């Protein structure tokens, strides 16, 4: 992922993609991977 776009901040599908592709790469654990609010 080279860029973070404004569309990622909307809280929808794009935000989920960002979390899965970027944040889980560095902060992955079983609790976070459930993606529960």
N, C-alpha and C positions, 0 to 999 in steps of 0.2 A: 504494500500500500504506500503510494508515494504522496498522496494528498488526502487531507481531511476536508470534505466539502461541507457547506452550510446545511445541506440536506441531511447530514448525519445527526444534526442536533434536534430534529423534529420528534424524536422518541418513537418512531415507527420501525419499519423494516430496515431502513438504512442504518439506524442506530444499532440495531441488533447485529447487522453485518460488521459494523465497526468494532463492536465489543468482541465478537467471535474472532475476527481476523487479527486484531491488534492487541487488545487488552488480555484476552485469554492466552496469548502467546507468552506473556510475561507474568500474569497474575492468576494462572489457572489453578483451580482446586475444585474438589467435588461439590462444595457448597455453592461457589460462584457459577459453576457450569450448569446448575439447575435453572439459572436465569429467572429466579423468582423475585418479585419486588418486595 
